[in-house]
Structures are given as structure tokens and as C-alpha cells.
């Protein structure tokens, strides 16, 4: 299935297997789950959320530290 992935200023068209989760997408993109917040179609979602064909996934990197 095809989805749109937004990471910062970059937009990617990505083809992923059916019933993939946010966690599986992040693993595919080599992005640690603890360093990002993910939105699916404008709503914040948890990493177990299943992605649907045509979804727009926005990956927001969280900056933290002291």
C-alpha cells in the first residue's frame, strides 16, 4: 500500500506492506520510536496504530536534553 511520509521539510512517497504499524514504519525508516511523535492524518497516534492505504504520516522529531 502507498502512503505519504513527512519528516521535517521532506515528503516521501512510500510503499509498505498491508497492516503495517507505525512502529514497523519507524523501524523501516531506521528512526528510534523514543525520539519522535507521529501524526496520522493530522492526529497524534501511538506506535501500535495500523496504517491504512493513502494515509499521510508526519514524523516529528522531539528535541530534549538539559
N, C-alpha and C positions, 0 to 999 in steps of 0.2 A: 504494500500500500504506500501511497505517496503522501508526504507531509511537508510542511514548511517549517524550518527551524531558524529562529532568530537568536543570534548570540552577539550582543553589543550592537555594532553597526552592520554586521554581516547577516545576510539572509541566504540560507541554503535550501535547496530542494532535495529532500532525502527520501529514498525508498527503503522501507523497513518491513520486516515480517509481520503478518497479521497477529493481532492480540499482543503486541509488544507493550511493555510498561514503560513509564518514564525512567525507571531505574535501568532498564535494559538499553534504552536510548542513550542515557548518560554514559553507560559502560562502553557502548559502541563508539561514542564520541571521545572517550578517554577523559571524561570530566568527573572528578570526585563528587559524590552526592552531597557531602557535607559543606561544599564550597559554593553552592548555588541555591537559588529559589527558582522554581519552574512555574510558568503560567501556560495553561492550555486554553486557547480561545479567550484570552483576557482574564481568566480566573486562576488564582493560585491553586495548585494541586499537590498531592503527596506523591512520593516516588512509586507507590504501588498502583497508581492510576493507569488504566489501559488507554492507549492512544487509538483514535479512530482515523480512518482514511479521510484525508482532507483537512485534518486538524492543523492549527498553527501553534507551534510550541515556542515559547520565548524562554531562554535560559538567561537568568540574571545572576551575575557573579556577585557574591557577597564579600565585602571588604571588612575585615576585622583585625583586631590587634590592639596593642597597647601603646 
